[in-house]
Amino acid sequence: MDVGQTLNPAIDVGQIEGAFIQGYGLMMLEKYSVSPAGVHLSRGPGTYKIPSFANIPQIMNVALLKDSKNPRALYSSKVGVGEPPLCLATSVLMATRKAIKAARDHHGGQSGFFQLDTPATPDKIRMACADQFSAHFIEDDIGDKANPWYVTL
């Protein structure tokens, strides 16, 4: 990543890793919940799932672009280190969509469009696979009864 002339590479790498994991949490884990009365049920890490050590890759390769200068900043450093890796976490969501499509194709399911909202929690991923197992859990008012592979999520 281009961070300009880094003032402290360890801090920049930590910022990049942290931002990516934060974005991963937004895309894949952090389910926002509200009660029917409008009360926020997910007010903090005690009431909803945030990334933990089990969610962090054991190997995460981060490299800083060498000899990159930013003449308009203090000491030629760039301050916007966290935003690009936060957005890069959408790559996890896109990879998950590709895996779901492959699973649907493999099981002879619906190969067309399917919706996968964020956060793509394990239950949404499992149901989106639309195979012979998830078909048993689809409610009667969802999908086409004549086609057991058709699912609207």
N, C-alpha and C positions, 0 to 999 in steps of 0.2 A: 504494500500500500504506500502511496505517496503521502508522506507526512512532512515533507520539506526537510530542512536540516533539523533533525530531532534534537531536542534538548536533553532528553533522557529516553533511550530506546526501550528500557524496561517498562516505563510508564506508558509509552505509546502502545507497545504490544499488549499490555494489560487492558488498556482502553479499547483496543480493537477486539480482543477476546471477549471482554465483558459486554460490549455493545452487540456483538454477534449473538451471544447467549441470551441477552435481553430480547433481541428480535426473535430468536427461536422461541422464547417463552410466549411472546405475543402471538406468533403464528401457530404454535402447536399445543400450548398448555393452558394459558391463563383464561379460563372461562369466566366471563362476567355474568353474575346472576342477580336478578331482581325478583322480589316476591310479587305475587299478584296485586298486593296493596301498594307496590312501588318502593318498598324498602330495599336498599342495597344490601345484598347478602354477601357480596365479595368485597369487603372493605379493606382487606390487607392480607399478608401472607398466611395468616392463621385460618383464613376462610376460603382461599383458593390456591391452586397449585402454581408455584413459581419454579423456575429451573433450579435444580439441586445438583449435588455432586454426581448423582446417578445419571443426569441428563447431559452432562458436559462430556464432550469427546475426550478420550484418554490421550489422543494425539491430535493436536490442532496446530497446523503449520502456518505461522504468520511470518511474512518477510516484509521488510521496509525497503522501499526504493532508495537506492544509494545515490548520492550526489544530486539530489533534487533541491533546488533553492526556490524560496519564495521571497523576492526582494521587497515586497510590500508588508511583510510581517516582522515582528520582533525576532531577531536572531535567525531570520529566514525559516522559521518554523510555521507549521500550519496548525490552527487551533481546532478545526473541525474534524477531529480524528474519529469520533464515535458515530457520526451519522451514516457514512457509507457502509460500514459493517452491519449496522442495525438493519439497513435496507437489504443487504446481502442475504440476511436470514430468510427472505422470501424464497431463496433457492431450496431451502428445506421443504417448504410447502409445495413448490413445483416438482421436486423429486418425489414427494409423497403422492401427488396427483398422477405422475407417470407410473408409479408402482401400483396404484389402484387401477389404472387403465390396463396395465399388464395383467393384473389378477382377474379383472373382468373379462378380458380377451381369453385368458387361459381357461376360465371356467365356462366359456360360451355365453357369458352374460351380455347385457346391453353394451354395445361398443361405442355408442354415441355420446352426447353431452351428458355430464353429470355435474351436480353442484356440490362443492365442498367449501363450506364457510369456515372462516377462522374464528376461534382456534380449532385446528383440525385435531381434535382429541381422539384417543384410541377408539372410543365407541363410534364416532362419526366415520373414522377410517374403516373400521370393520364392516359397518353397514353399507358404506359406499362400494365395497368390493362386490356386493350383489351376487353372491354365490348360493349354492344350495342350502347352506347353513343360515345365512342372514335372511333368506327368503321366509323362514319360519317366524321371524320376528317383525315382519312388516305388517302394520295395521291394515285392516280391510279398506280404510278410506284413503290409503296412500297407494298410488300406482295403479296399474292396470291388472285387474284380476285374471284376465285372459292370458297375460304374459307375466309369469312369476319372476322374470328377470328385470322387469321395468321398475325402477325405484326413483322417486323424487325425494331428494334430501334437502 
